[in-house]
Amino acid sequence: MTKYLTSIIFIFLGILSAGLGLKGFLLPSRFIDGGVTGVSILVATLSFIPLPLLVVVLNIPFIAIGYRQIGKSFAIKSAIAILGLSLCLAFLPYPVAITDKLLASVFGGVFLGAGIGLSIRGGCVLDGTEVMALILSKKIGATVGDIILVLNILIFSFATFVLGVETALYSMLTYFSASKMLDFVLNGIEEYNGIIIISSKSNEIRQAILNELERGVTVYKGYGGMTEVEQNILFCVVTRLEIPGLRNIVDNIDENAFLVIHPISDTSGGIVKRRALH
């Protein structure tokens, strides 16, 4: 029940935030976002069809795909969320927050990205583009991010001819702002990173990470490709804020150690979110 209520709260807040981003910032300045929302705004600009109706109609095919490919619960939540966003755009009297174009594009993207991120955390989407990109990625082998990027390039290119170069460029800024805010809402400041450490003093580094940073470490057996000398390879997962501390630990023990740092989309289990036991 707690998870269900939390999901509802996330979706509700996501709808309100996305509605504010659109009606309070983007629409008054005639800016668009990427994905189905951006296409809806473009079609509404070129026709007499109301934007709230387009938001629902253009997302229906993707909800149907999500129902078959992802699940019934996801499709129902997404349909309710998209309908809720449409009702907000139609009836909720959002004030025009600001008229400055630069601020409108940036903060419109911030609120829109926050709304999409909160909805995803609630188990649904406010834009069907992610569903289409997920399906296409399985068929053509490209990543979801690459597919969304290509689709949005096409949308913004068309917007250049419809809305003008300046408006299209501001809209691209909105998209980048929304993407960054979406990442922040989903990952937060505790974005996880995997660290690979190769050093001749791996045992000392391992003990320091366990005792000072209080994080778990996995030890792999390996050997140098050129030297063919056997050595231990360390792997640990830390948050973005803990990377400087880990670097200091490694540099104090072996300034010649080789580090590889790469982002991790998610983790489960282990002692990532809890301190190591002594």
Secondary structure, DSSP 8 states (H G I E B T S, - for coil): -HHHHHHHHHHHHHHHHHHIIIIIIIGGGT---SHHHHHHHHHHHHSSS-HHHHHHHHHHHHHHHHHHHT-HHHHHHHHHHHHHHHHHHHH---------HHHHHHHHHHHHHHHHHHHHHTT--SSTHHHHHHHHHHHH---HHHHHHHHHHHHHHHHHHHH-HHHHHHHHHHHHHHHHHHHHHHH-S--EEEEEEE-TTHHHHHHHIIIII----EEEEEE-TTT--EEEEEEEEEEGGGHHHHHHHHHHH-TT-EEEEEEES---STTSSS----
